[in-house]
């Protein structure tokens, strides 16, 4: 079983999960991060690091987010060119450049206090 990222990631994109992933299987989507199902080694290190509890083992995904299992897999079939997700430090640094994807993301989803 692989792990997946579900809806709570949208609007958060914290990147703490990326920092602890030993195989760097997180990728940067427009609104959320994705775990590559063929690269994930099922270690679960990312789960406790997610501040919004958006990461689940496929078999433990809550019913309301079951469709994210397919979304996580399908995004790699449809768009094999997704970039690797940067570490939290690099993401925050990129945010300082107004033309960066990180800055644009926070324009769309202002950080929660």
N, CA, C and O atoms as a GROMACS GRO file, in nm:
protein
  452
    1UNK      N    1   0.084  -0.118   0.000
    1UNK     CA    2   0.000   0.000   0.000
    1UNK      C    3   0.088   0.125   0.000
    1UNK      O    4   0.189   0.131   0.071
    2UNK      N    5   0.050   0.220  -0.079
    2UNK     CA    6   0.122   0.347  -0.082
    2UNK      C    7   0.044   0.451  -0.001
    2UNK      O    8  -0.069   0.427   0.040
    3UNK      N    9   0.105   0.563   0.021
    3UNK     CA   10   0.040   0.674   0.089
    3UNK      C   11  -0.009   0.773  -0.015
    3UNK      O   12   0.046   0.782  -0.125
    4UNK      N   13  -0.113   0.846   0.021
    4UNK     CA   14  -0.170   0.946  -0.070
    4UNK      C   15  -0.190   1.077   0.006
    4UNK      O   16  -0.195   1.080   0.129
    5UNK      N   17  -0.200   1.186  -0.070
    5UNK     CA   18  -0.230   1.317  -0.013
    5UNK      C   19  -0.374   1.350  -0.049
    5UNK      O   20  -0.414   1.335  -0.164
    6UNK      N   21  -0.451   1.395   0.049
    6UNK     CA   22  -0.592   1.424   0.028
    6UNK      C   23  -0.621   1.575   0.038
    6UNK      O   24  -0.531   1.657   0.054
    7UNK      N   25  -0.746   1.607   0.029
    7UNK     CA   26  -0.796   1.744   0.020
    7UNK      C   27  -0.742   1.843   0.124
    7UNK      O   28  -0.720   1.959   0.089
    8UNK      N   29  -0.717   1.803   0.249
    8UNK     CA   30  -0.669   1.903   0.345
    8UNK      C   31  -0.538   1.972   0.306
    8UNK      O   32  -0.506   2.078   0.360
    9UNK      N   33  -0.464   1.914   0.213
    9UNK     CA   34  -0.340   1.977   0.167
    9UNK      C   35  -0.369   2.103   0.086
    9UNK      O   36  -0.288   2.196   0.084
   10UNK      N   37  -0.483   2.107   0.019
   10UNK     CA   38  -0.516   2.223  -0.064
   10UNK      C   39  -0.530   2.344   0.026
   10UNK      O   40  -0.610   2.345   0.120
   11UNK      N   41  -0.453   2.447  -0.005
   11UNK     CA   42  -0.455   2.568   0.074
   11UNK      C   43  -0.354   2.569   0.186
   11UNK      O   44  -0.344   2.666   0.261
   12UNK      N   45  -0.277   2.460   0.199
   12UNK     CA   46  -0.175   2.453   0.304
   12UNK      C   47  -0.036   2.434   0.246
   12UNK      O   48   0.053   2.517   0.268
   13UNK      N   49  -0.015   2.327   0.172
   13UNK     CA   50   0.114   2.297   0.109
   13UNK      C   51   0.232   2.332   0.200
   13UNK      O   52   0.315   2.416   0.165
   14UNK      N   53   0.238   2.270   0.313
   14UNK     CA   54   0.336   2.301   0.417
   14UNK      C   55   0.478   2.255   0.384
   14UNK      O   56   0.574   2.320   0.426
   15UNK      N   57   0.494   2.148   0.314
   15UNK     CA   58   0.623   2.090   0.272
   15UNK      C   59   0.702   2.023   0.386
   15UNK      O   60   0.813   1.976   0.361
   16UNK      N   61   0.649   2.016   0.508
   16UNK     CA   62   0.719   1.945   0.615
   16UNK      C   63   0.733   1.797   0.580
   16UNK      O   64   0.831   1.733   0.616
   17UNK      N   65   0.635   1.745   0.509
   17UNK     CA   66   0.638   1.605   0.467
   17UNK      C   67   0.754   1.578   0.372
   17UNK      O   68   0.816   1.472   0.376
   18UNK      N   69   0.783   1.674   0.288
   18UNK     CA   70   0.892   1.660   0.191
   18UNK      C   71   1.026   1.647   0.264
   18UNK      O   72   1.112   1.568   0.224
   19UNK      N   73   1.042   1.724   0.370
   19UNK     CA   74   1.168   1.724   0.445
   19UNK      C   75   1.202   1.589   0.505
   19UNK      O   76   1.320   1.557   0.520
   20UNK      N   77   1.102   1.509   0.539
   20UNK     CA   78   1.128   1.380   0.606
   20UNK      C   79   1.122   1.260   0.513
   20UNK      O   80   1.152   1.148   0.556
   21UNK      N   81   1.083   1.280   0.390
   21UNK     CA   82   1.068   1.168   0.297
   21UNK      C   83   1.207   1.115   0.255
   21UNK      O   84   1.285   1.189   0.194
   22UNK      N   85   1.238   0.990   0.286
   22UNK     CA   86   1.371   0.937   0.254
   22UNK      C   87   1.393   0.909   0.105
   22UNK      O   88   1.507   0.893   0.062
   23UNK      N   89   1.286   0.902   0.027
   23UNK     CA   90   1.301   0.871  -0.116
   23UNK      C   91   1.257   0.985  -0.207
   23UNK      O   92   1.254   0.970  -0.329
   24UNK      N   93   1.222   1.099  -0.148
   24UNK     CA   94   1.183   1.218  -0.225
   24UNK      C   95   1.074   1.186  -0.328
   24UNK      O   96   1.089   1.212  -0.447
   25UNK      N   97   0.964   1.130  -0.279
   25UNK     CA   98   0.856   1.090  -0.370
   25UNK      C   99   0.742   1.191  -0.376
   25UNK      O  100   0.636   1.162  -0.431
   26UNK      N  101   0.763   1.311  -0.319
   26UNK     CA  102   0.661   1.416  -0.325
   26UNK      C  103   0.683   1.504  -0.448
   26UNK      O  104   0.796   1.539  -0.482
   27UNK      N  105   0.573   1.538  -0.512
   27UNK     CA  106   0.577   1.622  -0.632
   27UNK      C  107   0.485   1.741  -0.612
   27UNK      O  108   0.388   1.736  -0.537
   28UNK      N  109   0.518   1.847  -0.682
   28UNK     CA  110   0.449   1.974  -0.669
   28UNK      C  111   0.336   1.986  -0.771
   28UNK      O  112   0.359   1.995  -0.891
   29UNK      N  113   0.213   1.986  -0.721
   29UNK     CA  114   0.099   2.013  -0.807
   29UNK      C  115   0.060   2.160  -0.793
   29UNK      O  116   0.116   2.232  -0.710
   30UNK      N  117  -0.033   2.203  -0.873
   30UNK     CA  118  -0.074   2.344  -0.868
   30UNK      C  119  -0.131   2.383  -0.732
   30UNK      O  120  -0.096   2.487  -0.678
   31UNK      N  121  -0.219   2.299  -0.678
   31UNK     CA  122  -0.287   2.332  -0.553
   31UNK      C  123  -0.248   2.245  -0.434
   31UNK      O  124  -0.284   2.276  -0.320
   32UNK      N  125  -0.176   2.138  -0.459
   32UNK     CA  126  -0.141   2.046  -0.351
   32UNK      C  127  -0.019   1.964  -0.390
   32UNK      O  128   0.026   1.967  -0.505
   33UNK      N  129   0.034   1.893  -0.294
   33UNK     CA  130   0.146   1.802  -0.319
   33UNK      C  131   0.089   1.664  -0.352
   33UNK      O  132  -0.024   1.631  -0.315
   34UNK      N  133   0.169   1.584  -0.422
   34UNK     CA  134   0.129   1.448  -0.457
   34UNK      C  135   0.242   1.353  -0.423
   34UNK      O  136   0.359   1.389  -0.429
   35UNK      N  137   0.205   1.231  -0.388
   35UNK     CA  138   0.301   1.124  -0.362
   35UNK      C  139   0.300   1.031  -0.483
   35UNK      O  140   0.195   0.981  -0.523
   36UNK      N  141   0.417   1.009  -0.539
   36UNK     CA  142   0.426   0.919  -0.655
   36UNK      C  143   0.406   0.776  -0.605
   36UNK      O  144   0.485   0.728  -0.524
   37UNK      N  145   0.303   0.707  -0.653
   37UNK     CA  146   0.271   0.574  -0.601
   37UNK      C  147   0.378   0.468  -0.629
   37UNK      O  148   0.387   0.370  -0.556
   38UNK      N  149   0.458   0.487  -0.731
   38UNK     CA  150   0.562   0.389  -0.762
   38UNK      C  151   0.693   0.419  -0.690
   38UNK      O  152   0.783   0.335  -0.687
   39UNK      N  153   0.705   0.538  -0.633
   39UNK     CA  154   0.827   0.575  -0.562
   39UNK      C  155   0.814   0.565  -0.410
   39UNK      O  156   0.913   0.548  -0.340
   40UNK      N  157   0.691   0.575  -0.360
   40UNK     CA  158   0.667   0.568  -0.216
   40UNK      C  159   0.706   0.430  -0.164
   40UNK      O  160   0.668   0.328  -0.220
   41UNK      N  161   0.783   0.429  -0.054
   41UNK     CA  162   0.826   0.301   0.005
   41UNK      C  163   0.743   0.263   0.127
   41UNK      O  164   0.778   0.170   0.200
   42UNK      N  165   0.634   0.334   0.149
   42UNK     CA  166   0.539   0.301   0.255
   42UNK      C  167   0.599   0.311   0.396
   42UNK      O  168   0.560   0.236   0.485
   43UNK      N  169   0.691   0.403   0.415
   43UNK     CA  170   0.754   0.416   0.546
   43UNK      C  171   0.668   0.491   0.645
   43UNK      O  172   0.680   0.468   0.766
   44UNK      N  173   0.581   0.580   0.597
   44UNK     CA  174   0.492   0.655   0.684
   44UNK      C  175   0.555   0.771   0.757
   44UNK      O  176   0.491   0.832   0.842
   45UNK      N  177   0.680   0.804   0.726
   45UNK     CA  178   0.748   0.914   0.795
   45UNK      C  179   0.678   1.048   0.775
   45UNK      O  180   0.687   1.136   0.860
   46UNK      N  181   0.610   1.063   0.665
   46UNK     CA  182   0.544   1.190   0.631
   46UNK      C  183   0.417   1.214   0.710
   46UNK      O  184   0.378   1.329   0.733
   47UNK      N  185   0.351   1.108   0.753
   47UNK     CA  186   0.219   1.120   0.814
   47UNK      C  187   0.218   1.211   0.937
   47UNK      O  188   0.138   1.303   0.943
   48UNK      N  189   0.305   1.189   1.035
   48UNK     CA  190   0.300   1.275   1.154
   48UNK      C  191   0.348   1.418   1.128
   48UNK      O  192   0.322   1.508   1.209
   49UNK      N  193   0.418   1.440   1.019
   49UNK     CA  194   0.470   1.573   0.988
   49UNK      C  195   0.367   1.665   0.924
   49UNK      O  196   0.384   1.786   0.924
   50UNK      N  197   0.261   1.609   0.869
   50UNK     CA  198   0.160   1.688   0.800
   50UNK      C  199   0.076   1.766   0.902
   50UNK      O  200   0.009   1.705   0.986
   51UNK      N  201   0.079   1.900   0.896
   51UNK     CA  202   0.007   1.979   0.997
   51UNK      C  203  -0.146   1.976   0.982
   51UNK      O  204  -0.218   2.017   1.073
   52UNK      N  205  -0.194   1.928   0.868
   52UNK     CA  206  -0.339   1.925   0.846
   52UNK      C  207  -0.393   1.784   0.828
   52UNK      O  208  -0.507   1.766   0.784
   53UNK      N  209  -0.314   1.684   0.861
   53UNK     CA  210  -0.355   1.544   0.852
   53UNK      C  211  -0.414   1.511   0.715
   53UNK      O  212  -0.526   1.462   0.704
   54UNK      N  213  -0.335   1.539   0.611
   54UNK     CA  214  -0.379   1.516   0.473
   54UNK      C  215  -0.321   1.390   0.411
   54UNK      O  216  -0.357   1.356   0.299
   55UNK      N  217  -0.233   1.321   0.482
   55UNK     CA  218  -0.165   1.204   0.426
   55UNK      C  219  -0.219   1.077   0.490
   55UNK      O  220  -0.227   1.065   0.613
   56UNK      N  221  -0.257   0.984   0.404
   56UNK     CA  222  -0.316   0.859   0.450
   56UNK      C  223  -0.259   0.740   0.374
   56UNK      O  224  -0.222   0.753   0.257
   57UNK      N  225  -0.251   0.626   0.441
   57UNK     CA  226  -0.225   0.502   0.369
   57UNK      C  227  -0.352   0.476   0.287
   57UNK      O  228  -0.463   0.499   0.334
   58UNK      N  229  -0.335   0.429   0.166
   58UNK     CA  230  -0.450   0.408   0.078
   58UNK      C  231  -0.566   0.339   0.150
   58UNK      O  232  -0.680   0.384   0.143
   59UNK      N  233  -0.536   0.232   0.219
   59UNK     CA  234  -0.642   0.152   0.283
   59UNK      C  235  -0.707   0.224   0.401
   59UNK      O  236  -0.815   0.185   0.446
   60UNK      N  237  -0.643   0.329   0.452
   60UNK     CA  238  -0.697   0.403   0.567
   60UNK      C  239  -0.753   0.540   0.528
   60UNK      O  240  -0.786   0.620   0.616
   61UNK      N  241  -0.765   0.566   0.400
   61UNK     CA  242  -0.816   0.695   0.356
   61UNK      C  243  -0.963   0.709   0.394
   61UNK      O  244  -1.044   0.621   0.363
   62UNK      N  245  -0.998   0.819   0.462
   62UNK     CA  246  -1.140   0.838   0.498
   62UNK      C  247  -1.230   0.839   0.375
   62UNK      O  248  -1.190   0.880   0.267
   63UNK      N  249  -1.350   0.793   0.394
   63UNK     CA  250  -1.445   0.777   0.284
   63UNK      C  251  -1.461   0.904   0.201
   63UNK      O  252  -1.467   0.898   0.078
   64UNK      N  253  -1.467   1.020   0.266
   64UNK     CA  254  -1.491   1.145   0.192
   64UNK      C  255  -1.374   1.183   0.101
   64UNK      O  256  -1.389   1.271   0.016
   65UNK      N  257  -1.259   1.120   0.118
   65UNK     CA  258  -1.142   1.152   0.035
   65UNK      C  259  -1.092   1.032  -0.046
   65UNK      O  260  -0.981   1.036  -0.098
   66UNK      N  261  -1.172   0.928  -0.057
   66UNK     CA  262  -1.131   0.809  -0.134
   66UNK      C  263  -1.096   0.843  -0.279
   66UNK      O  264  -1.010   0.777  -0.338
   67UNK      N  265  -1.160   0.944  -0.335
   67UNK     CA  266  -1.130   0.980  -0.474
   67UNK      C  267  -0.988   1.034  -0.491
   67UNK      O  268  -0.938   1.041  -0.603
   68UNK      N  269  -0.925   1.073  -0.382
   68UNK     CA  270  -0.786   1.121  -0.390
   68UNK      C  271  -0.687   1.007  -0.414
   68UNK      O  272  -0.574   1.032  -0.454
   69UNK      N  273  -0.728   0.885  -0.391
   69UNK     CA  274  -0.641   0.771  -0.423
   69UNK      C  275  -0.615   0.770  -0.574
   69UNK      O  276  -0.500   0.763  -0.618
   70UNK      N  277  -0.722   0.778  -0.651
   70UNK     CA  278  -0.708   0.782  -0.797
   70UNK      C  279  -0.642   0.911  -0.843
   70UNK      O  280  -0.560   0.909  -0.935
   71UNK      N  281  -0.676   1.024  -0.779
   71UNK     CA  282  -0.616   1.152  -0.818
   71UNK      C  283  -0.464   1.149  -0.803
   71UNK      O  284  -0.392   1.201  -0.888
   72UNK      N  285  -0.416   1.089  -0.694
   72UNK     CA  286  -0.272   1.081  -0.673
   72UNK      C  287  -0.205   0.996  -0.780
   72UNK      O  288  -0.095   1.028  -0.825
   73UNK      N  289  -0.268   0.888  -0.820
   73UNK     CA  290  -0.212   0.801  -0.924
   73UNK      C  291  -0.227   0.863  -1.062
   73UNK      O  292  -0.133   0.862  -1.142
   74UNK      N  293  -0.345   0.918  -1.090
   74UNK     CA  294  -0.374   0.970  -1.223
   74UNK      C  295  -0.288   1.091  -1.260
   74UNK      O  296  -0.255   1.109  -1.377
   75UNK      N  297  -0.252   1.172  -1.162
   75UNK     CA  298  -0.174   1.291  -1.194
   75UNK      C  299  -0.039   1.253  -1.256
   75UNK      O  300   0.017   1.330  -1.334
   76UNK      N  301   0.012   1.137  -1.224
   76UNK     CA  302   0.140   1.093  -1.282
   76UNK      C  303   0.121   1.030  -1.419
   76UNK      O  304   0.214   1.028  -1.499
   77UNK      N  305   0.004   0.979  -1.445
   77UNK     CA  306  -0.026   0.925  -1.578
   77UNK      C  307  -0.050   1.038  -1.676
   77UNK      O  308  -0.006   1.032  -1.791
   78UNK      N  309  -0.120   1.142  -1.630
   78UNK     CA  310  -0.156   1.255  -1.716
   78UNK      C  311  -0.044   1.358  -1.732
   78UNK      O  312  -0.034   1.423  -1.836
   79UNK      N  313   0.039   1.372  -1.630
   79UNK     CA  314   0.139   1.478  -1.630
   79UNK      C  315   0.269   1.426  -1.570
   79UNK      O  316   0.301   1.453  -1.455
   80UNK      N  317   0.341   1.351  -1.648
   80UNK     CA  318   0.465   1.291  -1.599
   80UNK      C  319   0.573   1.395  -1.573
   80UNK      O  320   0.681   1.361  -1.524
   81UNK      N  321   0.545   1.520  -1.604
   81UNK     CA  322   0.648   1.623  -1.588
   81UNK      C  323   0.629   1.708  -1.463
   81UNK      O  324   0.687   1.816  -1.453
   82UNK      N  325   0.550   1.661  -1.367
   82UNK     CA  326   0.538   1.737  -1.242
   82UNK      C  327   0.676   1.750  -1.179
   82UNK      O  328   0.754   1.655  -1.179
   83UNK      N  329   0.707   1.868  -1.126
   83UNK     CA  330   0.838   1.883  -1.062
   83UNK      C  331   0.841   1.820  -0.923
   83UNK      O  332   0.738   1.811  -0.856
   84UNK      N  333   0.959   1.778  -0.882
   84UNK     CA  334   0.977   1.729  -0.745
   84UNK      C  335   0.943   1.844  -0.652
   84UNK      O  336   0.973   1.959  -0.682
   85UNK      N  337   0.881   1.814  -0.540
   85UNK     CA  338   0.847   1.917  -0.443
   85UNK      C  339   0.975   1.960  -0.370
   85UNK      O  340   1.054   1.875  -0.329
   86UNK      N  341   0.995   2.089  -0.355
   86UNK     CA  342   1.114   2.136  -0.284
   86UNK      C  343   1.099   2.118  -0.133
   86UNK      O  344   0.988   2.097  -0.082
   87UNK      N  345   1.208   2.125  -0.064
   87UNK     CA  346   1.201   2.121   0.082
   87UNK      C  347   1.128   2.244   0.132
   87UNK      O  348   1.108   2.340   0.057
   88UNK      N  349   1.088   2.240   0.255
   88UNK     CA  350   1.016   2.354   0.314
   88UNK      C  351   1.101   2.481   0.306
   88UNK      O  352   1.050   2.588   0.273
   89UNK      N  353   1.229   2.469   0.335
   89UNK     CA  354   1.318   2.585   0.332
   89UNK      C  355   1.325   2.646   0.192
   89UNK      O  356   1.317   2.768   0.178
   90UNK      N  357   1.338   2.564   0.091
   90UNK     CA  358   1.344   2.614  -0.047
   90UNK      C  359   1.211   2.673  -0.090
   90UNK      O  360   1.207   2.773  -0.161
   91UNK      N  361   1.100   2.611  -0.048
   91UNK     CA  362   0.966   2.661  -0.080
   91UNK      C  363   0.946   2.800  -0.020
   91UNK      O  364   0.897   2.891  -0.087
   92UNK      N  365   0.986   2.817   0.106
   92UNK     CA  366   0.971   2.946   0.172
   92UNK      C  367   1.063   3.052   0.110
   92UNK      O  368   1.026   3.169   0.100
   93UNK      N  369   1.180   3.010   0.069
   93UNK     CA  370   1.272   3.103   0.002
   93UNK      C  371   1.215   3.147  -0.133
   93UNK      O  372   1.222   3.265  -0.168
   94UNK      N  373   1.160   3.053  -0.207
   94UNK     CA  374   1.101   3.085  -0.337
   94UNK      C  375   0.984   3.180  -0.322
   94UNK      O  376   0.957   3.263  -0.410
   95UNK      N  377   0.915   3.169  -0.212
   95UNK     CA  378   0.798   3.254  -0.185
   95UNK      C  379   0.832   3.403  -0.187
   95UNK      O  380   0.745   3.486  -0.213
   96UNK      N  381   0.957   3.437  -0.159
   96UNK     CA  382   1.001   3.577  -0.156
   96UNK      C  383   1.004   3.641  -0.295
   96UNK      O  384   1.000   3.763  -0.307
   97UNK      N  385   1.010   3.557  -0.398
   97UNK     CA  386   1.010   3.607  -0.536
   97UNK      C  387   0.865   3.615  -0.584
   97UNK      O  388   0.800   3.511  -0.599
   98UNK      N  389   0.814   3.736  -0.607
   98UNK     CA  390   0.673   3.750  -0.644
   98UNK      C  391   0.632   3.674  -0.771
   98UNK      O  392   0.513   3.648  -0.790
   99UNK      N  393   0.726   3.641  -0.855
   99UNK     CA  394   0.692   3.569  -0.978
   99UNK      C  395   0.699   3.417  -0.962
   99UNK      O  396   0.670   3.343  -1.056
  100UNK      N  397   0.737   3.370  -0.845
  100UNK     CA  398   0.752   3.226  -0.823
  100UNK      C  399   0.617   3.157  -0.805
  100UNK      O  400   0.517   3.220  -0.772
  101UNK      N  401   0.617   3.026  -0.829
  101UNK     CA  402   0.496   2.946  -0.807
  101UNK      C  403   0.455   2.952  -0.660
  101UNK      O  404   0.336   2.952  -0.629
  102UNK      N  405   0.553   2.956  -0.570
  102UNK     CA  406   0.521   2.961  -0.427
  102UNK      C  407   0.448   3.091  -0.394
  102UNK      O  408   0.349   3.089  -0.321
  103UNK      N  409   0.496   3.203  -0.445
  103UNK     CA  410   0.430   3.332  -0.418
  103UNK      C  411   0.290   3.334  -0.478
  103UNK      O  412   0.197   3.384  -0.415
  104UNK      N  413   0.275   3.279  -0.597
  104UNK     CA  414   0.143   3.274  -0.661
  104UNK      C  415   0.047   3.185  -0.581
  104UNK      O  416  -0.072   3.215  -0.570
  105UNK      N  417   0.100   3.077  -0.528
  105UNK     CA  418   0.018   2.987  -0.446
  105UNK      C  419  -0.036   3.061  -0.325
  105UNK      O  420  -0.154   3.050  -0.292
  106UNK      N  421   0.052   3.138  -0.257
  106UNK     CA  422   0.008   3.209  -0.137
  106UNK      C  423  -0.081   3.328  -0.169
  106UNK      O  424  -0.154   3.375  -0.081
  107UNK      N  425  -0.077   3.378  -0.290
  107UNK     CA  426  -0.175   3.478  -0.331
  107UNK      C  427  -0.313   3.415  -0.337
  107UNK      O  428  -0.413   3.473  -0.296
  108UNK      N  429  -0.316   3.294  -0.390
  108UNK     CA  430  -0.443   3.221  -0.404
  108UNK      C  431  -0.491   3.169  -0.269
  108UNK      O  432  -0.610   3.173  -0.238
  109UNK      N  433  -0.396   3.122  -0.188
  109UNK     CA  434  -0.428   3.065  -0.057
  109UNK      C  435  -0.344   3.137   0.050
  109UNK      O  436  -0.239   3.087   0.090
  110UNK      N  437  -0.390   3.253   0.096
  110UNK     CA  438  -0.314   3.325   0.199
  110UNK      C  439  -0.292   3.237   0.322
  110UNK      O  440  -0.382   3.163   0.363
  111UNK      N  441  -0.172   3.245   0.381
  111UNK     CA  442  -0.145   3.162   0.501
  111UNK      C  443  -0.247   3.190   0.611
  111UNK      O  444  -0.291   3.302   0.633
  112UNK      N  445  -0.281   3.082   0.679
  112UNK     CA  446  -0.375   3.093   0.790
  112UNK      C  447  -0.297   3.138   0.914
  112UNK      O  448  -0.186   3.090   0.939
  113UNK      N  449  -0.356   3.228   0.992
  113UNK     CA  450  -0.285   3.276   1.113
  113UNK      C  451  -0.266   3.170   1.218
  113UNK      O  452  -0.208   3.197   1.323
   0.00000   0.00000   0.00000
